[in-house]
Amino acid sequence: MAKRDYYEVLGLSKGASAEEIKKAYRKKAKELHPDRNKDNPDSERQFKEAGEAYDVLKDADKKAAYDRFGHAAFEGGMGGGGRPGGGGQGDFASAFSDVFDDLFGDFMGGRGGAGGGRQRAARGSDLRYNLRVTLEEAYTGLQKTINVPTAVQCEACDGSGAEGGAEPSTCPTCSGMGKVRAQQGFFTVERTCPTCSGLGQIINNPCKSCQGHGRTEKDRALSVNIPAGVETGTRIRLAGNGEAGMRGGPPGDLYIFIDVAPHELFERQENHLFCRVPVSMSAAALGGDIEVPTIDGGRSRVKIPAGSQSGRQMRLRGKGMPALRGGSNGDMMIELAVETPVNLTSKQKELLREFEALSEDNNPESKSFFSSVKSFWDSMKS
């Protein structure tokens, strides 16, 4: 059977880049792997065919020869470095090894980077700290000291995990790679080294203070700058203030999540504040001035128009919360709540009855409502 064109095998057009070739082979290898195609008896042949094509096209010299002479470049010693696949499993295994990490990196943890993937240290975990502040503190901003329980670098061994700060020794099982390999058929499987748990090193004499971990538990006091304008859910990152890394590894980060406590006078909506202010029935009817508090601890005078109803709002511009990242303050909204008097004296009741008798034309909303009610009842009767 005639050999298929290598570009066709990988689903590529001639002139594909090295990155495109590798990406195409990675995709084909995943699709055609025999373990994923147990119902397809032809999958192993197709899988090897894709490996043979990649073995040629990944090599610049072989690719150039193939582009010029096709399959004939590797027949009869025409300078291709030998027939692809003709060396048995070796060439194919080499081709497959190039993308082994891409195929199984997430599953196996990968082989690592330079230096054989040696993992001398591990980064510390990130920490979360929930901090509650008052609305006044959120308005002004503040400097606050918090105590964070965390893992810190062991002072006795300087974070190395070894007694006296001695250097760990190379793991004899994996020779410092952190991985052990096992040959299974035509490809190699990597696993985390069971002796050193992937660190590539072992400690012969662990530090007595930290039992070889390189860190100990301790409460730490930190000064945190809370900017003005924070709101519930604001997150502040303190880089390097999380848990210490294992065996001298870099520390994690500390994330402070802000929770702004409810206020007895003000309700916040984004950068605006709302304040519900009770006014007497007479003050709402006659109008006048009232004094209201502001979040900065001051006070403002607000004019109430005569005839104001409950729910009426008035705006105090710039008296709200500051913007977190700069800009102008929000506004403060005053909402009137007209209060009905209680515990009336006999004299007050008498005056109110007299007032009610003279108020037929002073309640337009009531007049309109009851007129609509009468029309509704009349329509129901008819």
Secondary structure as the mmCIF struct_conf table of DSSP 4:
data_model
#
loop_
_struct_conf.conf_type_id
_struct_conf.id
_struct_conf.beg_label_comp_id
_struct_conf.beg_label_asym_id
_struct_conf.beg_label_seq_id
_struct_conf.end_label_comp_id
_struct_conf.end_label_asym_id
_struct_conf.end_label_seq_id
HELX_LH_PP_P HELX_LH_PP_P1 ALA A 2 ASP A 5
HELX_RH_AL_P HELX_RH_AL_P1 TYR A 6 VAL A 9
TURN_TY1_P TURN_TY1_P1 LEU A 10 GLY A 11
TURN_TY1_P TURN_TY1_P2 LYS A 14 GLY A 15
HELX_RH_AL_P HELX_RH_AL_P2 ALA A 18 LEU A 32
HELX_RH_3T_P HELX_RH_3T_P1 PRO A 34 ARG A 36
TURN_TY1_P TURN_TY1_P3 LYS A 38 ASP A 39
TURN_TY1_P TURN_TY1_P4 PRO A 41 ASP A 42
HELX_RH_AL_P HELX_RH_AL_P3 SER A 43 LEU A 57
TURN_TY1_P TURN_TY1_P5 LYS A 58 LYS A 58
BEND BEND1 ASP A 59 ASP A 59
HELX_RH_AL_P HELX_RH_AL_P4 ALA A 60 PHE A 69
HELX_RH_3T_P HELX_RH_3T_P2 GLY A 70 PHE A 74
BEND BEND2 GLU A 75 GLY A 77
BEND BEND3 GLY A 79 GLY A 82
TURN_TY1_P TURN_TY1_P6 PRO A 84 GLY A 88
HELX_RH_AL_P HELX_RH_AL_P5 GLN A 89 ASP A 98
TURN_TY1_P TURN_TY1_P7 VAL A 99 VAL A 99
HELX_RH_AL_P HELX_RH_AL_P6 PHE A 100 MET A 108
BEND BEND4 GLY A 113 GLY A 113
TURN_TY1_P TURN_TY1_P8 ALA A 114 ALA A 114
HELX_RH_3T_P HELX_RH_3T_P3 GLY A 115 GLY A 117
STRN STRN1 ALA A 122 ALA A 122
HELX_LH_PP_P HELX_LH_PP_P2 ARG A 123 ASP A 126
STRN STRN2 LEU A 127 VAL A 133
HELX_RH_AL_P HELX_RH_AL_P7 LEU A 135 THR A 140
STRN STRN3 LEU A 142 GLN A 153
TURN_TY1_P TURN_TY1_P9 GLU A 155 GLY A 159
BEND BEND5 SER A 160 SER A 160
STRN STRN4 ALA A 162 ALA A 162
HELX_RH_3T_P HELX_RH_3T_P4 GLU A 163 GLY A 165
HELX_LH_PP_P HELX_LH_PP_P3 ALA A 166 PRO A 168
STRN STRN5 SER A 169 THR A 170
HELX_LH_PP_P HELX_LH_PP_P4 CYS A 171 CYS A 171
TURN_TY1_P TURN_TY1_P10 PRO A 172 GLY A 176
BEND BEND6 MET A 177 GLY A 178
STRN STRN6 LYS A 179 GLN A 184
TURN_TY1_P TURN_TY1_P11 GLY A 185 PHE A 186
STRN STRN7 PHE A 187 THR A 192
TURN_TY1_P TURN_TY1_P12 PRO A 194 GLY A 198
BEND BEND7 LEU A 199 GLY A 200
STRN STRN8 GLN A 201 ILE A 202
BEND BEND8 ASN A 204 ASN A 205
STRN STRN9 PRO A 206 PRO A 206
TURN_TY1_P TURN_TY1_P13 LYS A 208 GLY A 212
BEND BEND9 HIS A 213 GLY A 214
STRN STRN10 ARG A 215 ILE A 226
TURN_TY1_P TURN_TY1_P14 ALA A 228 GLY A 229
TURN_TY1_P TURN_TY1_P15 THR A 232 GLY A 233
STRN STRN11 ARG A 235 LEU A 238
TURN_TY1_P TURN_TY1_P16 ALA A 239 GLY A 240
BEND BEND10 GLY A 242 GLY A 242
HELX_LH_PP_P HELX_LH_PP_P5 GLU A 243 GLY A 245
STRN STRN12 MET A 246 MET A 246
TURN_TY1_P TURN_TY1_P17 ARG A 247 GLY A 248
HELX_LH_PP_P HELX_LH_PP_P6 GLY A 249 PRO A 251
STRN STRN13 LEU A 254 VAL A 260
HELX_LH_PP_P HELX_LH_PP_P7 ALA A 261 PRO A 262
BEND BEND11 GLU A 264 LEU A 265
STRN STRN14 PHE A 266 GLN A 269
TURN_TY1_P TURN_TY1_P18 GLU A 270 ASN A 271
STRN STRN15 HIS A 272 SER A 280
HELX_RH_AL_P HELX_RH_AL_P8 MET A 281 LEU A 286
STRN STRN16 GLY A 288 PRO A 293
TURN_TY1_P TURN_TY1_P19 ILE A 295 ASP A 296
BEND BEND12 GLY A 297 GLY A 297
STRN STRN17 ARG A 299 ILE A 304
HELX_LH_PP_P HELX_LH_PP_P8 PRO A 305 PRO A 305
TURN_TY1_P TURN_TY1_P20 ALA A 306 GLY A 307
TURN_TY1_P TURN_TY1_P21 SER A 310 GLY A 311
STRN STRN18 GLN A 313 LEU A 316
TURN_TY1_P TURN_TY1_P22 ARG A 317 GLY A 318
BEND BEND13 GLY A 320 GLY A 320
HELX_LH_PP_P HELX_LH_PP_P9 MET A 321 ALA A 323
TURN_TY1_P TURN_TY1_P23 LEU A 324 ARG A 325
BEND BEND14 GLY A 326 GLY A 327
STRN STRN19 MET A 332 GLU A 339
HELX_LH_PP_P HELX_LH_PP_P10 THR A 340 PRO A 341
BEND BEND15 ASN A 343 ASN A 343
HELX_RH_AL_P HELX_RH_AL_P9 SER A 346 ALA A 357
TURN_TY1_P TURN_TY1_P24 LEU A 358 LEU A 358
TURN_TY1_P TURN_TY1_P25 GLU A 360 ASP A 361
BEND BEND16 ASN A 362 ASN A 362
HELX_RH_AL_P HELX_RH_AL_P10 PRO A 364 LYS A 381
#
